[in-house]
């Protein structure tokens, strides 16, 4: 009777091992079906090939629930998934909580329940594969958002080898670090994300409501809340002698608002308009959302980015030139980008091939048709006044010497227009060329007054730089055996003839779109979603845009 009683007990994983063929057949059948009902997203067809390779490498046996299973190994794998939020990913997408509950149940299954064991075991493997690939490549294919080919074009990741190696070496805790982007900006954003997640909600939960612009001397029912908000944001020192019951927008509050506006790169006039109000009301959730979206875009970049490198962050209206990615003395300057929404500056990743000092401006046909031709109809002297010449497109050199049929020739594309070098030329004294299908480039400008604006989307798509001389010095100083010193550059920028300088060592140029960015001083900045690309990415990710509804304003705050 004792023997019979012993065999009547349910067999568990710890009691015995099911037949290898049985388990192998169950695993292969499940993989062939491409569905695992234990997962929220049951269809794992995208991971099926890697999953098959992973189990083949283990002899088509259980990876987690086999006879050599380790509770600590399973816990480590589950912890990796639960910690996905540290990289701006959602643990729900990897069934982190449900898998933890399921594995508690899996430990009690009888060994003859091979189909159930196969479901539990493969469910954890599928989630790890999904996490690894999302963290490395990103969740969205950038080409679906009209990004060019260099984005999302990383070499293949051997996920199977990484998981197998991590299991063998008991190093699953290091898996995320192995596959996450190596770009320094990613690491900085990850640290900022952790800080903002740990930060208290402070006093931003109650919105400040301004029916109209608040000006000096005006009264407002939320002046006490405004004062506390400015203290919380570091724009005003806490003063126990100051009353919380101020009745008018006082000079002290105005100075604090000016401090806040100056920190944000806005006009420091002390007037609280729509832009300043939106910044004051921006919540932690909105900032966290912007960080997560920027981290997603950085996953689309190659891992081998190094210096020297020029980065233009489009919504920041800012350029950085790095000797190396950890360069603490990177050159930074303001830029002007394409006007929202009709003349957007594109994202790109190309190599700068040459510079042109005192360049001609080859006027695009679209600008010629829409802006110049109407003026030419009314004033035949317009071209001469603007120092513009018409050139036969076929020869591309001979200037047009007859006006007969000239309008038809322009409309048909037989004749193109170019503006000679000079003070009226919108390209200024130098342009920086990195061939791309959008035909955009960096260039100097003849109208520097626009750099004083906080929002700088005024161009037709090319990027105007605040200090072209400094950028030219940076570019040419990186060339081997270069004899281009500052004096030579200044002479070329004041000459009367166009001069092309081909770079012996091309310099990578990255135009990115990130509404959150950490600078070399470890300050995180938040920017307007001027081209509505955050909203488009949220839609592609299936995320509600409520958290980002006020992220149309620009803000810059120290990293917490």
N, C-alpha and C positions, 0 to 999 in steps of 0.2 A: 504493500500500500504506500509506503514511503516513496518508493521509486516512481510509482504512478503519480503521486502528488507533485513530485519535483518536475516531471515533464508536463504537468498540467498548467504550470505557471507560464505567463506570456514571456516569450524570449525577447530580450532587448539587445541594443547594439553592443552592450558590454558582454552579453552572454556568449555570442557566437558570431561567425561571419557568414553571410549568405554566399551562395555559389557565385564564383566570378562570372560565369557565363550568364547567369540570371540577371545580375546587376548590370553587366555590360549591355545586355539586350534591352533592359528597361531604359538605360541612359540613351542608347542609340535611337530607340523608338521615340523618346521624348524630343530629342534633337531634330529628328526627321520631321516631326509634327510642327515644330517651330512655335509651340504654344506652351506656356507654363501658367496654370490657373492660380498659382500662389502669388503672382505678381499683379500689381495694378495694371500695368501694360503687359498683358499676357503674351502678345506677339513679340518674339525675340528673333525674328528672321534676320535682322541686321547683325545680330551677334552670333547667329547659328554656326557660321564657319569657324570663328575663333573658339566658340564653345566646344565644337567637335575636336579641334586641335588640342585644346586644353585637356580634355578627358582622354584623348588618344595618348597624349604624353604621359598620362598616369595609368595607362593600361586599361582604360575604359572602366575604372573603378571609382568608388566614391572618394571625393577629395576631402570632404569635411566630416562625414559621418561613417567613415570606414573604421576598421579595427584599430588603426593607429591614430585615431582622432585625438585631438587635443582641445580641451575646453578653452584654454587660453588662446589657441590659434583662432577658433571660431569667434571668441570675444573680440580679438584684434580686428578681424575682418569686419565684424558688425560695427566696431568703433570707427573704422575708416569711413563707412557709409554714413554713420550718424554725424560725423564731423564735416560732412560735405559743405555745410554752411560757412565754414571758415574760408572757403574758396569762392564764396558767393553763389554756391549751388544749393539746391533744395533737397534735403535728405529724403523727402517724400518721393522724389523721382527715382530713388534707389531702394524704396521699400524698407528703409532702415528700421522703423518701429515694428512693422508687421513681420519682418524677418526675425527680429529678436523674439517676438512672441511665438512664431512658428517653430523656431529651433528649440524652444522649451518643450513644445509638443513632440518634435521629432525625436527627442531623446527617449521618449516612452514608447516609440513604435516597435512592434515585433519585427524581427529580422526577415520574416517571410513577406512583409509588406514592401517588396522591392520597388514597386511603382511609386509609392508614397515617398520612400527614401530618396529615389531619383529626383522627384519633384523638389523636395527640400534642398537637396545638395546642389542641383543645377540652378535653383533660384538664387542662391547666394553667389554662385559663380557668374551668373548673368548680370546681377546687380553690380558686381565688381568690374566686369567688363564695361558696362555702361558708364560707370563713374570714371574709370580710367580714360575712356575715349572722350567723354564730355569735358573732363578737366584738361586734357591735352589739346584737343582740336576745337573745342567749343560745341555748344548745343545746336547752333544754327550754322548752316552752310552759307558763308558770306556772299557767294554768288547769287543767292536768292534775294539779296538786298542790293544787287547791282554793284558789288565790290569787284575790282579787277582780280585777275588770276593770282598774282603774288600773295594775296590774302587767302588763308586756308589751304595753302599748298605745301604743307609740311611733309617731310618723309614719313613713311609708314612706321607706326609704333608697334613693337612686338609685345602686345599685351599679354599673350600667352606665356612667353618667356618670363616676363616680369612677375606675373602671378605665381607661376611655378617656382621661380627662384625665391620669391618672398615666403612661400609656404615652406620650402626646404630650409631656408635660413632663419625662419621665425622672425621675419622683418617686415611684416605687413604694415606696421605702424609708419614705416618710411615710404610707403607706396605713393602717397600723394605728392611728397616732396620730389620723388623721382620723375613724375610725369607732368607736373605743373610747369607753366611757362618760366623760362629762365630770365626773361626780360626784367631788369631791375625795377622798372615802373610797376610791374605786376606785384612784386614783393612789397613795395611801398604801399600800394593800394590795399593789399591784403592786411597789412599792419593797421592801416587807417580804418578798414572795415571792422577789425576786432575792437579798436578803440571806440568807434561809434556805437557798436553793439553793446558795449559795457557802460556807455554814458547814460546818466539818468535823463529822463524826459525833460527835466528842468521846467521852465515856465513857457515852453513853446506850444503847449497843448491848447491854450486859449488864444485864438487868433486876434490880432489887432485889426480893427475894422476902421478904415478911413473912407468915408463917403466922397471926400474930395481931398486934394493935396493939403497937407498940414503945413502951415507957414508960421514964421515967428510971430508970437503974440496971439495966435489962435487958441481957442479953448477946445478941449477934447475929454470925453469921459474916461478914457483909458490911459491917461498920462502916467499914473502910478505903475500900470502894467508895462508901459513903454520904458519907463525908467528901469524897472527890474529886468526887462528883456535886454536892454543895452548893457547892464551890469553882467548878465549871464553870458553875453556874447563878447565880453572883454573890451567894449568900447567906452566903458564908463566905470570909474572906481566907486566902490561902495562907500557912501558917506553917511554916517549915522546922524550927522547934524542936518541933513537935507530931509525935508518933509516928504512923505509919500502922498500928500494930499495937495499937490500943486494944481492950480486952477488954469494956468495958461502954459503954453509951449514956451518954456523959459529959455533964457540964454544958455544956461548950463546944459539943458537937454539938447539944445541946438548944437552945441559944441560936441556933445557925445554922438549925435547923429552924423555930424560931419566926420568925426573919427571913423565911425562905422562905414560911411560912404567911401572914404578914402581907402580903407582896408579892402573894400570890395572893388575898387577900380572905377567907381562912379564919380560923377561930378559932385564935389563936396560943397553943396550949397545949403545944407541944413533943411531943405524942403523934403518932406516925406510924400513922394508921389507913388505911382503904381509900382515902379521898379524897386524903390527902397522898401515899400511896404511888403512886397513879395519876398524880398530877402529876409526881412525881419520875421516873417511868418513861416519860413522854410523849416520843415520838421526834420527830426532825425530820420524818420522813415524815408523821406524824400532823398536825403543825402545818401543813405544806405543803398537805395535803389539805383542812384546814379553811379555809385562805386561799383556795384555788381554788374551793371551794363558795360562800364568801361573795362572791367576785368574780362568780360566775355569777348569784347573786341580784341583785347591783347592776346587771347588764345589763338587768334587767327594769324598772328605774326610768326615768322620763322624764329627758331630758337637761337640761331647763330648770329644774331645782330650784334655788331660791335662798332667801335668808333674808328675813325671820325665819322660822324653822322649828323645830319640836319633833320630836325623834326619840326613840323608845323602842326600845331593842334588847332584845327579850324574853328571850333566854337570858342576857343580861348583867345583868338586873334593874337597868337603868340608864336614865336619861333625860338627854338633852342639849337645851338650848335655845340656838339660834344666832341672832345678829343677821345673820350672813352665813356661808356655808359655810366660809370661811377665817378665821372669828372665833377668835382665840387665847384669848379670855376667855369662852368659852361657859359657860353655867350647867350644872352637872351635879348630879344627885341620885339617890339610890337609889329604886327602885320595887319594888312587889310585884305580881306577875302571876298569871295563872290557874294553878291547880294542875294539874300533870301527872298523868295524861294526860286526865283527864275534864273539866276546865274550862279548856281552853286559851284563852289570849288570842290573838285572830286577828291576822294581818298585815293592815294596811290603809293607805290613803293618802287622807286626807280633809281638809276644812278646818274648823277650829274656828269655830263661829258665835256662841256665847255662853257666858257664865259664870253660875252661880247660886250666890250666897252664902246660907248657912244653908239648904241644900236639903232638901226632902223626899226620902226614899228610897222610890221606887215599887218595891215588892218583886216580883220576877219570880214568875210563877205556879209555875214549877218549884221555886223555893225555898220558896214558900208551901206547896205540896203535900208536899214531902219533909221539910222541916225545921220549919216552924211549926205546921202542922195537928196533927201528932202531939203536940206540946207543949200545944196548945190543948185537945185532947181530955181531957187529964189535969189541966189547970189553966186555968180560965176567966179567971183574973186575969193570965195571961201577957201578953196584949196590952197591958193597962194598965201592967204593970210595965216593958214595953219601949217604952212611948210609941208604940204602933202603933194606928192607926185603920183601920176598914173603911169603904170608900167604894163607893157604887153606881156601877158602871161606866158605866151609861147616862147619868147626869148628870155623873159624874166629879167631883162636888163634895160632894154631900150625904152626911154621915156616916151610917152605918147606926145606927138607933136601936132595932132589934128583933133579938133572937137567934133568932126563929122560923125554922126551916129554913135557918139561916145556913151550916151545913156543906155542904148541897147547893148553895146559891147560890155558895159559894166554889169548889167542885169544878166547877160548870158555867160558871164565869167571869163570873157576874152581879155578883159583888162582888170587889173587889181590895183589897189591903192596902198601906198606906204608913206609913212611920215618920216621925214629926214631927221637925223640927230639934231638935238638943240633943246632949248629951254622949254619949248611947247610939247616936246615928245613925252607922252605919258609913261614911257619905260624908263625915263630918267637917263642916267649915265652908264648903267650896266644891267645886263640881264644874265640869269643863270639857267642854263638849258640842261634838262634831263628828258630826253625824247619820250613822249607818251602819246597815246592815241587821243587824249583829250586836248593835246596841244596847249597845255598850261605850263607856266614857268614862274620862277621868282624874279622880281625885278625892282629896280629903284623907281622913284616916282617924282613927278614935277609938282605934286601938291601934297606937301608934308603936313599941312594944317589938319588933315583928317585924322592923324595919329593922336590928336588930343581928345578924340571922342572915346567913350567907354565901349560903345558898340561900333564895330568897324567892318561891316559887310557892305562895301560900296563898289567892288570891282565887277568885271564881266566874267570872272572865274580865275584869272591869274592872281598871284599873291604878291602884293607890294610890300617891301621891307622897309623898316624905319631907318636902318643904318646900313646901306648897301656897301659903303666903303669898308666897314668893319667885317661884313660877311665876306667880301672879296678877299680881304686880308686873311681871314680864317681859311677859306678854300685854297688859296694859292700857297699858303704856308704849309699845307699838308702834302704838297707835291715834292717828289724827290728832285734834288738838285735845282730847286726853284730859286730864281734870282729876282722874284717879285717881292720887293719890300714895299713899305707904305708909300715911299716917294714915287716909285714906279707906278703904283696903283693910282695915286693922285694925278700923275701926269697923264695916264691913259684915260682917266675920267674927266680930264679937262681938254683933251685933244679935239681935233675937228674931224677926224676920220674914224670909221668903225674898225675895231681891232678884235679879232677872235683869238682866244687863248684856249687851246685844247688841253685837257687835263691828262697827264700821264697816269695818274691814279684816280679813277672815278670815285666820287663820294656819294654814298647812299643818301637818298632824300625820302623821308617818310611824311606823307600828309595823312594824319589820322583824325578821327572824330571821337573825342572823349570829353564828356561833360563833367568829368571829375579827373583831376590830374595832380600828382604830387611833385613839387619842384625840388630843386637841389638843396633847398633849405629845409626840406621835410615839412613843408606847408602844403596842405591839401586845398585845392581850389575847386569850386563848383561853378559851372557855366550854363548859360542859356542853351536850350535845345533849338538853335536857330533854324536848322534844316528839318526839324521834327524827326530826326533819325533815332532818337531814344524811343519815341512813340512807336516807330516802325519796328524797332528791335523788340520792344515789349510785346507787340502784337505777334511777331514771329515766335516768341517764346511762350505765348499764351498767358502773358501776365497782364493783370489789370493795370491801367495807367493812372489809377487814382492817386497812388503815392507820389507820382511825378507831376501832378497837375499844376503845381506852382513852380516847377523847375524851368520856367522860361526866363528867370532872372539870373544874373551872374553874381557869384559870391566867392570870396576867398577867405578862408579861416585857417588858423594854425591847426595842424594835426593834433588830435586829442591824445 
